[in-house]
Amino acid sequence: MKVIPFNTKHYFNNTNLIRLSNLKPASTKLILDSKVDLIELLKLTLQDLLLKKVLIINRETRRAHRNDLYAREYANIETGKNFKHYKADSFEKYFTDIIDEESYYPIKSYIKKIYKNIPSDYKYAKSIITDSKTNDLFKSHSILSVFRINSLNTSGNELQLEFINFINIIDEHISDLIENDSEKALELIIFLKGNIFLLNNISFEVFDKLKIDKAVVLKENYSSDDWIWFDTFLLDDFNDINDSIFDFSEMFDSFDDCFDFNDSSNWDSYDSGSDSDFFD
């Protein structure tokens, strides 16, 4: 078995990296790149809610029109098993307040409605900063708010560098860890939580190699606050959520091509099931 030179305990005891573990991916992304665009923040937030099984993607095959010769596959957003127990932050409520356990949306219509409801890119980013209690990392000059600019202060820049170094180290080792040391890999994944979406060198197919039953062994080392993560990585549910997140990640690779946010036409047809909701 290949030995990977990666000491998880060394990093897990670092106060700043513990802060990373407690941040949602959209919050972390704003520290990594304070100029990140709204589409990326929406992507990370929805991926995180899918990972937590607050929301799920349910695919269905049907004909768009009665006279169509062939059925097509459509993807819908529905509430997941953890929806009713999840306490959403204000920036997540754009995703959770427009849906309930009796409703669903075609995925593209769902994203369009969220996008339309957000007052501005700047206000959405500010709500993430406030909800994550990271105001201490950003400059508070009034002139910046006038020009709607979020900019890191000295403390923020120092933390950004530490986050970047840590994420780069994980990117270097994560695939080998999953292949050769599944227990250490699972510790790391649970530590990162939704921040796994910030890694560059990981594809969700690689999780097939991870022995998820290790969560039973590791559970005693974590607090009750981690319940949603152990639930996520239980063997019975993992394959389904893995497929959904991988499909969703593929779709977002061409997110800009799928949506033209400058085109306001048909934005009110959220439940139309039209061809614009087709999912390749």
N, C-alpha and C positions, 0 to 999 in steps of 0.2 A: 504493500500500500504506500502511495506517495505521501510524504510528510510535507504539510504546508506550513511555512514559517509565518503563522498569523496567530497572535495571542489575543483572543477575544477579551479575556479578563482585564488585560492591560488597558484596552480602550473603554470597556464598560465602566471602569472606575473613574474615568475622566469627567469632571463636572460639566464641561461644555458639551461633550458628546452625549451625556445623559439628557441635556437640554434638547439635542437633536432628536433623541428617541421619543421625546414628548411632543414634538412638533408634527403637524400634519404636512403632507408634501407640498401643498401650495404655500404654506408659511415658510418652509425651508427654501423653496425655490426663490421667494422674494429676498431672502438673505443671500442666496447664491447669485441672484441677478435682480437687482431692484428695478430694472427697466423691463422685466419680463412682460410679454403681452397678455392680454386678457384670455385669449384662446388657450394658451398654455395653462393658465391657472384653472380654467374650466375643465380642461382635460384631466389635470392632476386631481382635482376635487372629485370628479365623477369616478375616476379610477379608484380612488381611495374608498368611496362609498360602495363601489362594487366589491372591492376586496373585503370590506367589513360585512358584506351581505346585507347592508341596509337597502340596497337596490340590486336588482338582477337584470340580466339580459335574457329575454325569452324569444327564441326564433320560431317563426311559423312559415309554412309554405302555402301559398295561395295564389290565385289568379288576380291580377290587378283589375281586370275587366272581364265581364262575362264571356266576351268573344275571344279572349286570349287563348292561344293554343297551348301555351306552356305556363306552368306555375312558377312563381318566383319566391325567393326566400326573403322574408322581412324580419327585422329585429325590433323588438319592443322593449321599452324600459318598464319594469314592474317593481313593486315593493318586495324586499327580501325578508327573510325570517327574523332579522334583527331590527326591522324598520320601527316597530312600535315601541321598542325599548331604547332607541338611540336618541341621545340629546344632541341635536344639531347646533353647531355654532351659527351665528347670524349669516356668514357667507355661504354656509351649506344649506340654509333654509330656502334659497332660491331653487334648490334641487328637491327638497323634501316637502315644501309647503304646497306645491302644485300637483301633488300626487297622493293617493291614499291606497288602502288595501283593496279597494273595489275598482280602481282605475288603472289604465296603462297608457303609454304614449309610444308611437313610432319614434325610434331613437333620434332621428334628425329633427322631427317636430319638437321633441322634448328639449333638445339643445337650443333650437331657435327661440322657443318660448323663454327659456332661462336668459338667453342673451338679450332678448327684448326687454325683460324685466329689470335688468341691471342698469342703474342710473348712469354710471360712467366707469371706465377702466380704473380711474384714480380712486373713486369711492369704494369700488370692490376691493382693490388692493389694501386700502386703509382699513376696511372691515376685517380683512385677514390679519393684518398687523395687530389690530386692537384685540381681536378674539384670541390670538395666540400669545398675547402679552409680550410682544417683542418691540414695543414702542421705544424701549431703552436703547435699541440698536439703530434707530433712525434719527436723522436730524429733525429738529422741530421748529426751524426758522419759519416765520410767517410767510416770507417771500416764496418759500418752496411750495407752500399750500396754495398760494395765489397762482403759481404756474403749474400746479398739480404735478409736483415732482416728489418721488420718494427717493431719498438718498441716505446711504448708510453713514453713521458717524464712526469715530475711531474704534469704539468697542465693536460695532457691527462689522467693520472691515477686518478686525482681528478674528472675530468668530467666523466670518466668511472664509478666511484662509484656512482655519482649522477644519471646517466642514469640507472644504474642497480637498484638502490633503487626505482626510479620512475616507471620503467617497472614492477618491482615486485609488487608494489602497484596496478598498473592497472590490472595485472594478477589476483590479489586477488579480485578485485571489478567489472571487466568488464561484466561478465555474469549477475550479479545481476543488474547492471546499465541498461543493455539492456532490462532485464525483467521488471524492475520496474521504471526506470527513463529514458525513451528513448531520451528525449531532452538533458539531460546531457551526455548520452552515445554518441549521435551524435556529440556533441561539442568535446568530447574527441577523437573520431575517426577522425574527420576532423583535429584536432590539430596534431594527430600522423601521418596522411597521410599514406604513404606506410610503415611506421614503425609498423603498426598493424601486419605485418608478423613476427615481432620479439616476439610477445606474445606467451606464451606457452598454456595458458588456454582459448583459444578461437577457436571454430570451426566455419566455415562459414555458417553452417546451422542455427546458433543462430541469424544471421542477419535477418532471416525471421521474427523474432519477433520485429524487430526495425521498428518504424513508420517513414519511410523515408520522408513522406510529411513534417516532422518537418523542413527539410532543407529550405523550403520556409520562415518559421518564423525566422530561424537563419541567413539567408543570409545577412541581413542588418548589422550584427555584424562582417562581414569579408570583407577583401579588395578584389579588383578585381583580385589580384594574386591567389586567391583561386578558380578561375572559374572552373578549371578542376575537383576539388573535389566536388563542387556542381553538376556539370554535371554528375560525377560518381554516386552520390547518389540520383539522381532523380528517382522517383518511377518507371517510364516507363522503364528505362534501368537497374535498379539494379538487378532484378532477373536473367537476362541473364549473367551479369558480375559475379554475385555471383556464378552461376553454373560453369562458365568457370574457375574461380579462384579455386573453391573447387576441380574440376576435376584435374586441374594442380597441386594443392597441393598434392593430392593423388598420382599422378604419381611421383612426386619428392620424396615421401616417400621411393620409391624403385629406386631412380635415379642411384645409384651405380650398382644395378643389371641390369638396362636397358642398361647401356653403359659400355663398356670396352675400356677406352681410350688408353690402351696399344696396342689394336688391330687396326692397321691402315687399315685393309682390308675394301674395299667397301666404304671408306670415300668420294670418289668422286661421288658416286651415290646418289646425294642429292635429286633428284626428281624422284627417281625410283619407289616410291610407293610400295616397296617390303615388305615382311612380317616383316622386321626389323622395319617398321614404324607403326606396329600395336599398337593400343592403347586399353588397357584393360579397 
